[in-house]
Amino acid sequence: MTAGRGIGVGRISTFAGILLGASLAATAAYAGEDTCPGDPGYPAATRVATVPTASGPAYGNMQYPQTVPLGPKEVALTFDDGPDPESTLRILDTLDRHCIKATFFMVGYYAAKHPEIVRDVAARGHVIGTHTWLHPNSLRRYSLAQAQREIRRGFEAVEAALADSPAEDRQRLAPFFRFPGLNDSATLIRWLGERHIATFSCEFGADDWKPIGSAEVRRRAIRNIASVGRGILILHDTKPRTADMLSSFIVTMREQGYSFVQLAPEPESRVSAAAASDALIGAVEPLAVADIRPTTTVAEPSLEPDTALH
């Protein structure tokens, strides 16, 4: 390059100095207390999207007209079917490392079997919803009374697991419910709504309940999110393949400009739900709940959905 057409050593040095200064400034900012220690360059806190639960709205455009208040390229991570003593703990550690908070829809049977994991999920700052007691693949096949009991026992199990936790952690049980297999019924949605319990579907899944590898779960999650642009993602914290791919998935999504949002109920939602007639969820106070840990006579729940919705 000739001198007449070149940039010149002095200008190169000046430009390099500007870049170095910007880099040092960014590094200093990343080192601040608001930056995630395990994932530098990203925030230490997850944005919270507060969700109304009064009268029991149903969220998620895969099935319902309305969804949660998310901006472009915002994704709410939700996990179904746990707690699991292996995969849930791995997922919690990954979320901690990336400073992400999520929402866990728990099966009551497993909450009663592993109450220490329920307490751990709450203590780490995640929101908890419920997913019935035994995860029947379709509540539509149950009598109304049987279906209502399945839902009620799921809430009771999580409340019992959190009974000795600090009030802040007990508050993390939200008036949130998700139908197993996403197989809802209008009658049950109305029944939940009368008790101020919101129903959650999704915008996309990753098929992690299918017998596919972790790389394929990751690929499908990224593809499905890109096709919509924002929304609620269903994953399953009982699946090792989900735990295997989660960190790489988070890194890739962030590199593509996405951010993660935690779903949480509006303030006083728990109070309203607890005050409802025939409430499904109690107020945040010391509970006198009978021990409902499962016995050996209780059948293991089925965790495979009837449909391919998630």
Secondary structure, 3 states (H helix, E strand, C coil): CCCCCCCCHHHHHHHHHHHHHHHHHHHHHHCCCCECCCCCCCECCCEEEEECCCCCCEECCCCCCCCCCCCCCEEEEEEECCCCCCHHHHHHHHHHHCCCCCEEEECHHHHHHCHHHHHHHHHCCCEEEECCCCCCCCHHHCCHHHHHHHHHHHHHHHHHHCCCCCHHHHCCEEEEECCHHHCCCHHHHHHHHHCCCEEECCCEECCCCCCCCHHHHHHHHHHHHHHHCCEEEEEECCCHHHHHHHHHHHHHHHHCCCEEEEEEECCCHHHHHHHCCCCCCCCCCCCCCCCCCCCCCCCCCCCCCCCCCC
